[in-house]
């Protein structure tokens, strides 16, 4: 299995706040709104925080390690997950929560296939 995992890869520690351009793109349906429910992304994203995702981000390119993404849970249809990309593989990507003790992620269900990616998290609201 090929991967791009690096010993120096650090999980994301910041997410910018939305700007006017983000809100306009959301109104034009170029961004989707997503609410964080659980504690798996603490300390970066608290439950109740809303983010905007770009659903078109991975149509032309693959995610990069360190990206925050929303993906379909591979074993529970209809459940969406917000995680960070630890590494990418030819068959999908390995996703993990920042709060490892409270996260259901690729350590339990394996790689998330490319078709399971819903979009890239671009900012928090407001």
C-alpha positions, -999 to 999 in steps of 0.1 A, spaced: 0 0 0 14 33 -11 9 63 12 22 98 17 23 97 55 50 118 68 64 118 103 63 156 103 26 158 93 7 177 119 -31 178 121 -47 212 113 -47 236 142 -66 265 126 -95 271 104 -102 306 91 -135 324 96 -158 330 67 -155 361 46 -180 379 24 -168 358 -7 -176 326 12 -211 337 21 -218 348 -15 -206 314 -28 -229 297 -2 -258 318 -14 -250 308 -50 -249 271 -38 -212 267 -45 -207 260 -8 -226 237 16 -232 243 53 -223 216 78 -228 215 116 -203 198 138 -221 174 162 -196 153 181 -163 160 200 -140 142 176 -125 174 162 -118 191 195 -99 213 202 -103 228 167 -141 225 162 -165 224 191 -199 207 188 -224 232 173 -199 250 151 -209 254 115 -185 252 86 -187 257 49 -175 230 25 -166 231 -11 -184 202 -27 -165 207 -60 -129 207 -45 -121 171 -53 -135 168 -88 -102 178 -104 -77 169 -78 -72 146 -48 -72 158 -12 -39 166 4 -27 154 38 -38 180 63 -71 189 45 -103 189 65 -130 170 47 -166 159 50 -171 123 40 -198 97 40 -194 71 67 -184 40 48 -205 17 70 -234 39 80 -253 53 50 -265 88 55 -240 96 83 -215 123 74 -181 127 91 -158 157 94 -122 146 97 -87 155 86 -68 137 59 -38 118 73 -27 103 40 -39 95 6 -38 62 -12 -46 49 -47 -79 36 -33 -90 65 -10 -79 84 20 -72 77 56 -93 100 78 -89 107 115 -104 129 141 -82 154 161 -95 140 194 -84 104 188 -101 90 219 -135 103 208 -133 97 171 -147 70 149 -125 71 118 -103 52 94 -86 34 123 -119 15 127 -133 14 91 -103 17 69 -98 40 39 -127 61 27 -131 57 -11 -128 88 -33 -166 87 -41 -172 90 -4 -158 125 -1 -185 151 1 -162 181 1 -134 201 15 -140 222 46 -130 258 37 -140 280 67 -161 282 98 -192 304 102 -194 332 107 
